[in-house]
């Protein structure tokens, strides 16, 4: 199922080529670069609420990040399901040795659990934290699950970047 649809551009790979000059597809490049924006934005959002007590700014940033992530992951999954990543990764010296797939299997539990944790933390916060947001008896629970989601996001970004390099950059 490597070539579900014919190549869109002249590289011979299925799907739309990315813009970073690697073998990655458009959505691989988008998601790869998005992590370099999302993780720092997440850190800024956490710092705003923790050190400056900017609860409304934190809430707005988190909702925005949640929407951006949901759209990016949806488009990414459509791209992967339609075109597969394998034809683009086969030229990697790490593909035949199994490193590419091994890193992918390391990455997937972080990616899936991050998505589930973000859905849980955001939906729980929107239902249980008052507007305007402020500290209360719900704060400890929110902090616990949100820390897990943030750490999971960092692990997702690290393992995803490693996968991207091994699969689409290394030659």
C-alpha angles and dihedrals in degrees: 000000000000097000109037093152128024121259114280097202134033098269094090091238120119117253132014117327119238127244101235096080094248130109090265122119123241094266093044088056093045094051092043092054093039090065089060088058101034098050094051091043088052089051092049091049092051092047091050093055097037102045105020101031091231096157097163093049090049092051093048093048092048093050090048092048091047092053093045091049093047093051093043093049092047093051091042092052091048090052093048093046094048100040109015123221096239100084089055093046098047092086090061116105086224095056100077092042091058097243093118093053092041092055090046090055089049090049099047099068090052093046094048095043090047091055092048093046093048091051090049097045095045096044093044092048093048091051099041111028112079126237117275090037119236138155118285144136089304093059098088093052092046092048092050096052094037092054089053091049092049094049090046090052091054091049089048091052093048096047092041091052090049090051091048092052096046094044104037111016107038115087 
